[in-house]
Amino acid sequence: MRAWNDFHLDEWAAAAPDRFIPLIILPLWDPVAAAAEIRRCAAKGARAISFPECAVPLGLPSFYTDHWDPVFAAAQETGMPLCMHFGSSGRPPITSPEAPMAVMISLFGTNSMYATADLLFSPVFYKFPNLKVALSEGGVGWVPYLLERIDQVWEKHRWYQNVNKEVRPSDLFREHIFGCFIDDSEGIVRREAIGVDNILWECDYPHSDSNWPNSREFTGKLLQDVSDADAHKIVELNARKLFNFPRAN
């Protein structure tokens, strides 16, 4: 872990420090060692942390335990968000052994939905009120529906559930969770229901979902009805704020 992180920080990201935002990996088998690695790498210029969207399929404890508290505390202390890529749980959304990969690709956003529901009903954000989570490559078009549904569930069922009964989940989402999109017109149309400050654009180069080499042109058309101020947030400023990555002088 340390060898990879040092290579990434000292060589790869250092080749273009005004463009590359360094993201580190952790020894997930030891939360205390993981917390120490977060602090060590933060001192070297790391800006983000790779973390599984759900640890249980990996044979590790859930967000509902205190197992990950050292990691969350270190992330909060250093101001680095946890980046949860879909499928990082090791449980991709496939429906049957015979289903083509197209089914899994179409359903990738459901992994991010699982992570969102899990986090919003867990104690994580109450214990670590400044912790941030970025849901990588899961899209954002599903967010308005899921937040509506989660709020409905919270309104009707919270009294007999082991969940927080004072804070509306959608309010918690806008304080802590950020979604990333490549090509998501539904999410852009309903951006106010998500929170403009919680949306980040991504290119996804070199995957086949990417619009590269026409990413800028495509995204310009996608955002043509969005105000310049909001578009600037979505394509640049939200990411700079979340990853503590100011413009180079």
N, C-alpha and C positions, 0 to 999 in steps of 0.2 A: 504493500500500500504506500509506504513512504517513498520507495523508489519511483513508483509511477507518479505520485504527486509532485515529487521534486523535479522529475523530467518535465512534467506539464507546466509547472510554475517557472522553472529556471530556463527552460529551452523553448518549448513549444509556444506558450503564451507570451513569453518574453520577446519572441521574434516580432510581435506587433502589439505592444502593450496598449496602444490606443484603440485597438480593434477587438482583440481576443479577451473574453471575460473568463478567467480561470475557474473551473469547477473541479472539485476534488472528490475522491472516493474514500470510503471508510472501511475499517475492519469491523464489519457488522457483528462478528462473533463476540466482541468485547466492547460494550458501550463506554466503559471508562477509558479504554485505549482510544476509542473513536473520538471521544470528547477531547482527549489530549491532542489527537491529530488535527482536529478542527482548529484548536488554538495555535498549534504549531504552524499550520498552513496559513491561517489568518495573518500571522506575523510576517509571512513571506509574500502576501498580496493576494491570497485566494479570495474569491468573491461569492462562491456558491458551493453547495454540497449536494452530491447525488445521494438519494435516499429512496428505498423501495416504497411504492404506493401502498403496499400491504405486506407486512412482514410474516404473517401467519403461514402462507403457503411455502415460505422458505424455511419453515420449522423454527421461527423466532416468535417472541411474545408480541402481543397486539398493542395498539395505541391506548388500550384501556388499562394497561398495567403501568407500573412506575419504572419498568425495565429501561425505557429509553430516556428517562429524565436527564441523565448526564449529557446525552447528545443534544437534546432540545435546549438544555440550559446553556451549553457551549455555543450552539447556533444563535440563540437569542443574544448572548453576551457579545459575540463577534459581529452581529448584524448580518449574518449570511443566511439567505433563504435555503430551505430544503427543496430540491428539484426532484419531483416524482414523475418519471417518465412512464407512460402507459406500458404495461407488460413487465415492469421492473419487479413485480411480485412473483414473476415466473408463472403466472396464470393468465395466458392470453384468452380472449373471449371466443373460443371455438365451440361450435354447437354439437359436432359429431366428428368421428374420425374420417367420414367420407366427405365432409363439407370442404369446398375449395377455400383456398386462402382468402378469396374475395370476401367471404363471410366474416372472417376474423378482421380484415382490414376495415370493413364497413362498421364493425362494432367496437373498434379500438376506444372510442370515447366512453364506452360503458365502464372501462377500467378507471377512468378519471372520475366518473360518477360514483363508483364504489368508494374511491378514496375520499371524495368530498363528503359523502354522507357519513362515512366512518369518522372523519376528523371533526365534523360539526357536532356530532352527538357524543364524542369522546371528551375526556377532561383536558386534553392537550392545550387548547388555546386559553383555558381558564387558569391553568397552572403557569403558562408561559405567554403572557398577554402581548408580547412584542414579537413572537415567532411568526415567520412568513413562510408560505408554501407556494411553489410554482408548479402547476400541472403541465408537464411538457408534452406537446404534440397530441393532446387529446381533444383539440377544438374547443369552441365555447358556445356553439348553438344550442347545446343541451342545458346550459346553465339556467336560463329563465324558468324552464319547466321544472327542473330539479329543485330550485330554490322555492318555487311556488308549492311544490309537493311537500318538501321538508317542512316548510312553515305550517302547512295544513296539518301534517302529522303532529308537529309540536303543539299546535293549538288544541288539538283534540285528544292527544294521547299522553301528553307529558306528565299528567298528574299521577299516573300509575307506572311511569317508567323511571329508570335510574338515569335521568338526564337533567341538565340545568333547566330550571323552570322560570328564569328571569330574562334571559337574553334570547331574542329571536335568532334562529340559525342564519337567516339571510343577512342580518346585520353582522353576525360573526364572520360570515364569508367575506364581506367587503372589507373587513379589517385585516384579514389574514391570508386569503387564497387568491391566486392569480392564474388566469387561464391563457393558453397560447393557441393561436390559430394560424393556419396556412392559407386556407381557401374556404371561408365560412361566411357566406352572405347572410344566413339566418342570424348568426351571432352579431354581425354588424348592424343589421336592421333593428335588432332588439338590444343594442348595446347599453341603453339606459337601464334596462332591467337587470343587466349584469353588473354594471358599474364601469364607466369608461376608464377609470383609474385602475381597473383590475384586468384589463385586456392587453395582451402583448402579441405583436406580429412575429411570425417566424418564417424562415425561408425553407427549411428542411432539406437544403442541398446536402448530399447528392441523391437523396431518395426519390423514388418514382412519384411520390405525392407532391413533390416540389414543382413550382412553376418556373424554375430556373431554365434557361437564362433570361426569361421574361418576367422575373419576379417583381421588379419595380413597376413595370408597365401594368402588369395584371393587378397589383395591389392598389395602384393609383386609381384604376377604374373601379375597383371594389369599394374604395373609400371616397368616391367622387361626390357623394351626397353627405359626407361627414364634414363638419366644420374643420378649418385648418388647425385650430387649436386642439381639437379632439384627435384629429388624424396624427398630429405631431406627438401627442401622448402615446397613441397606440403603436406607432412605428419606431419610437425612440425614447421619449422621456420617461414613460412608465418603466421601461427596462433599466434605464440609467438609475432611477430612484431605487428600484427593488434590489438591484445588484450593487448599489453604492459605487457606480462607475461613472464618475464625472468626465466631462470633455477634457481632453488633454490641452494644456496651455500652449 
